[in-house]
Structure formats: structure tokens, C-alpha cells
Amino acid sequence: MSTEETSRFVRLRVELVLEIGDAEAVTKAALQRIAGESEMPDDERAHAEGAVTEDTAEALAYLVDPFDLVNAVPGVELAQASWSSEAIDYDPDSPDWDLDEDDVDEDDEEDGVG
């Protein structure tokens, strides 16, 4: 691809920390979404149901769709997406969780981003 062709593509990195106040509700919503997947093969459905039942982070990942984040943005088409979710230890008062200038990649600073 030429530089002109590749410059149409932008990588958007988003990191979210969510507090799960009702794990049961998240799991239930994920199970309902799975139940609504009429095209899903039975073995895949059983695997998905097991995963979301055993791990709230998996249930959340099943419910979050990157397409929904950009669907309403004019002139943008989602070309590729991947995402994951995991349970973490989070302390909002810890400096490790500050999103500041130290979190900017050096490459981004050279490009004037950040």
C-alpha cells in the first residue's frame, strides 16, 4: 500500500476501567444476548454461555462491541477490531492509574500527538 492509501487508516486506542456494581445483571445480559444469536452453532453457544457465567469480565467483553463506538461517526467505517477484558486490582488514588504525560508513547510525542 502506498502512504496515501494507508493514511486513511487510524488506530484508536481506548482503555476503560469499569466498576461492576451488579455482576449478576452483567452475566444475565450476556446470556440474553447469546440466546438471541440465532445463527450461533450449539457448541459455540455452550462455550460462550460457560465463559460468561464463570467470568464477569468475559460477560462484559461479550456485551461491548467496538462497532457501537464508531457506528454513528460520519465518514468512518470500522475496518478491524479486537478487544478483551480482564478483572484487575484498581486503586483510583494510586499514581499508577493517572493518565498523564508519562503515559504518552515516545513515538506519539515525536509526531506531535499527546
Order of alpha helices (4+ residues) and beta strands (2+ residues): alpha-alpha-alpha-alpha-alpha-alpha
